[in-house]
Amino acid sequence: MLVDILEALFQIAVADGSYHPGEDAFLTHVAQEFGLDEGCFRIVRSRLVEGAPRDPYDVLGLPRNATRDEARKAWRGLVRDTHPDVLQSRGVPPEAMKLAERRLQLINEAWREISAKVAA
């Protein structure tokens, strides 16, 4: 639930089309107050902030030593939870659908990058 709240705060922060250092500092503080670690913060930021560093492992929520099977499992779970068709069936508003489409694109890019690097 706290991660969902942090994601909503990120969505508010980027709603004006930019992400300012003050917003980053505030959201870092919020994540700390929520008891979320730095990795969780980086994952959420990488999914929602245009131009934020995007480590494919962060995007999929994986440790750097994850196997290909672990990466595939994480990717499939995120696709299932994030796919716009699934969200549309849940009645998600159009503006949230655009964010979901962008998030799905990042998830797929992360999977392609990891699957190309990690042996089967």
Secondary structure, DSSP 4 states (H G I P E B T S, - for coil): -HHHHHHHHHHHHHTTS---HHHHHHHHHHHHHTT--HHHHHHHHHHHSTTS---HHHHHT--TT--HHHHHHHHHHHHHHH-HHHHHHTT--HHHHHHHHHHHHHHHHHHHHHHHHS--
